[in-house]
Amino acid sequence: MWYQQTITLKPRARGFHLITREVVEALPELGRYRVGLLHLFIQHTSASLAVNENADPDVRGDLERHFNVMVPQDAPHYEHTLEGPDDMPAHIKSVLIGPSLSLPLHDGTLALGTWQGIYLCEHRDHGGARRIVATLQGEAG
């Protein structure tokens, strides 16, 4: 059984944002799957998706601060600068983290660990609404 839908996320400021609830609420079809996979793909080159800590917001802040040190704005070697000082660093961060996730499904729910959540990693100061293609594959329950 296959199902596909595009989810549009509300605009967010730069940072790491928990979107697990938003994704699950947009996909009531999850409840139809006994076993399977949810594949999420973000259709943007300056944002990414990740799975990480869902309880302590300090983790999200620490990740944002670390990536800003690791990939600084205004590095003198950037040639792609026409779209603003946050654009090229956003592309680099997106490549490092990645555009997609494959998550297991079990009895109609995401089989995430107790402290795991889905992150939208917004790498632009003002990235705007983000689109995620969600593809479900598995066996009906």
C-alpha positions as CSV (number, residue, x, y, z in Angstrom):
1,M,0.0,0.0,0.0
2,W,1.4,3.4,-1.0
3,Y,0.3,6.9,-0.2
4,Q,1.9,10.3,-1.0
5,Q,1.1,13.8,0.1
6,T,2.9,17.2,0.3
7,I,2.9,18.8,3.7
8,T,3.4,22.6,3.8
9,L,5.0,23.8,7.1
10,K,4.5,27.3,8.4
11,P,7.4,29.7,8.1
12,R,9.9,29.5,11.0
13,A,13.0,31.6,12.0
14,R,16.4,30.1,11.6
15,G,17.0,27.2,14.0
16,F,16.1,23.6,14.7
17,H,12.4,23.1,15.2
18,L,10.5,20.1,16.4
19,I,7.8,19.2,13.8
20,T,6.8,15.7,14.8
21,R,3.3,16.6,15.9
22,E,2.8,18.8,12.7
23,V,3.8,15.9,10.5
24,V,1.7,13.3,12.3
25,E,-1.4,15.5,12.3
26,A,-1.0,16.1,8.6
27,L,-0.9,12.3,7.9
28,P,-4.0,10.7,9.5
29,E,-3.3,7.9,7.0
30,L,-0.5,6.7,9.3
31,G,-3.1,4.8,11.3
32,R,-3.9,2.5,8.4
33,Y,-0.4,1.0,8.4
34,R,0.5,-2.1,10.5
35,V,4.1,-2.0,9.4
36,G,6.0,0.2,6.9
37,L,8.1,3.3,6.3
38,L,7.4,7.0,6.2
39,H,9.8,8.8,3.9
40,L,10.1,12.5,4.2
41,F,11.8,14.7,1.6
42,I,12.2,18.5,1.9
43,Q,11.9,20.3,-1.4
44,H,14.4,23.0,-0.5
45,T,18.1,23.5,-0.7
46,S,18.5,25.8,2.4
47,A,16.7,23.7,5.0
48,S,17.1,20.0,6.1
49,L,15.5,17.3,8.1
50,A,16.9,15.4,11.1
51,V,15.9,13.2,14.0
52,N,17.1,14.1,17.4
53,E,16.2,15.0,21.1
54,N,12.6,15.9,21.6
55,A,12.5,16.9,25.2
56,D,15.2,19.4,26.1
57,P,15.1,22.6,23.9
58,D,18.8,23.3,24.9
59,V,19.8,20.6,22.4
60,R,18.2,22.5,19.5
61,G,19.9,25.7,20.6
62,D,23.2,24.0,20.9
63,L,22.9,22.5,17.5
64,E,22.1,25.9,16.0
65,R,25.1,27.5,17.7
66,H,27.4,24.7,16.7
67,F,26.4,24.8,13.0
68,N,26.8,28.6,13.0
69,V,30.4,28.2,14.3
70,M,31.1,25.3,11.9
71,V,29.6,27.1,8.9
72,P,29.9,30.8,9.4
73,Q,28.2,33.6,7.5
74,D,30.4,36.0,5.4
75,A,33.3,33.5,4.9
76,P,35.7,35.2,2.4
77,H,35.8,32.1,0.2
78,Y,32.0,32.1,-0.7
79,E,31.3,33.1,-4.3
80,H,27.5,32.5,-4.1
81,T,26.6,35.7,-2.2
82,L,23.8,37.3,-4.3
83,E,20.9,35.9,-2.2
84,G,22.3,37.3,1.1
85,P,24.8,36.3,3.7
86,D,22.8,33.5,5.2
87,D,22.2,31.7,1.8
88,M,25.5,29.9,1.1
89,P,25.9,28.8,4.7
90,A,22.3,27.5,4.5
91,H,23.2,25.4,1.4
92,I,26.3,23.9,3.2
93,K,24.3,23.1,6.3
94,S,21.6,21.4,4.2
95,V,24.2,19.2,2.5
96,L,25.7,18.3,5.9
97,I,22.4,17.3,7.5
98,G,20.5,16.1,4.4
99,P,17.1,16.5,2.8
100,S,15.3,13.3,3.8
101,L,14.4,10.8,6.5
102,S,13.1,7.3,6.4
103,L,11.1,6.4,9.6
104,P,9.7,3.1,10.6
105,L,6.0,2.6,11.2
106,H,4.5,0.1,13.7
107,D,0.8,-0.4,14.4
108,G,-0.2,3.0,12.9
109,T,2.4,5.2,14.6
110,L,6.0,6.3,14.1
111,A,8.4,3.9,15.7
112,L,10.6,6.6,17.1
113,G,12.6,6.2,20.3
114,T,11.3,7.7,23.5
115,W,13.4,10.9,23.2
116,Q,13.4,11.2,19.4
117,G,11.6,13.8,17.3
118,I,11.6,15.1,13.8
119,Y,13.4,18.4,13.2
120,L,13.0,21.0,10.5
121,C,16.4,22.5,10.4
122,E,15.8,26.0,9.0
123,H,19.1,27.5,7.8
124,R,17.9,30.8,6.4
125,D,17.0,33.8,8.6
126,H,13.6,33.9,7.0
127,G,13.1,30.7,5.0
128,G,9.4,31.0,4.4
129,A,7.0,28.1,4.2
130,R,8.7,24.7,3.6
131,R,7.3,21.8,1.6
132,I,7.9,18.2,2.6
133,V,6.9,15.3,0.3
134,A,5.7,12.5,2.6
135,T,5.5,9.0,1.2
136,L,4.0,6.1,3.1
137,Q,4.7,2.5,2.1
138,G,3.7,-0.6,4.0
139,E,1.1,-3.2,4.9
140,A,-2.4,-2.2,6.1
141,G,-3.4,-3.1,9.6
